[in-house]
Amino acid sequence: MVEIQGLGGVPDPKPDRPAKVRGDRAGGGRDASVNASNSFSKDNLTISSEAKAAAELTRLIQISNTQSDIRADKVAAARERIERGDYRNPEVVAKVAERILKFLE
């Protein structure tokens, strides 16, 4: 039978076991008061500011995904101005081009 002796020369870990688990050893065992004092350890958790910001961003994205980006009143008003020919005026065309250019820069 072939047996693996560890990876890359590193031996397999061996569990550390005390000679006696119970406190019946003379002068070397644990008593109940030591166990009781150690059983109330406290754990702490600290959340970084980056994690909090990421959670807030995720929450805002979820909210924005549930709301419609299209405002029907604005669409109706723009459609009406197009039908009236407001965007054929050279001054209006220049103003619209200027506003669109801000998003392209």
C-alpha positions, 0 to 999 in steps of 0.5 A, spaced: 500 500 500 502 506 498 502 512 503 502 520 502 507 523 506 505 530 505 505 535 500 512 538 498 516 535 503 511 538 508 509 533 513 501 532 515 499 536 521 498 532 527 492 534 532 495 536 539 492 532 544 493 533 552 495 527 556 489 528 560 483 532 558 479 531 565 482 535 571 484 529 575 491 530 574 495 532 580 496 539 580 496 540 573 489 539 571 484 545 570 478 546 575 471 549 573 472 556 575 478 557 569 473 554 564 467 558 567 471 565 566 474 563 559 467 561 556 465 568 556 469 571 551 467 577 546 467 577 539 468 584 535 466 586 528 468 592 525 465 594 518 470 599 514 467 605 511 469 603 504 464 597 506 459 601 508 459 606 502 459 600 498 452 597 501 449 604 501 451 604 493 448 597 492 442 599 496 441 606 491 442 602 485 437 597 487 432 603 488 434 606 482 432 599 478 425 599 481 423 606 479 422 608 472 427 613 468 422 615 463 418 621 466 412 621 461 410 628 462 417 630 460 416 626 454 409 628 452 412 636 453 418 634 448 414 631 443 409 637 443 415 641 442 417 637 436 411 637 433 410 644 433 417 645 430 420 649 436 427 645 434 427 648 427 429 654 430 437 656 429 437 659 436 434 652 439 438 648 435 444 651 438 442 651 445 440 643 444 447 642 441 451 646 447 447 642 452 448 635 448 456 637 448 456 637 455 455 630 456 460 628 450 466 632 453 
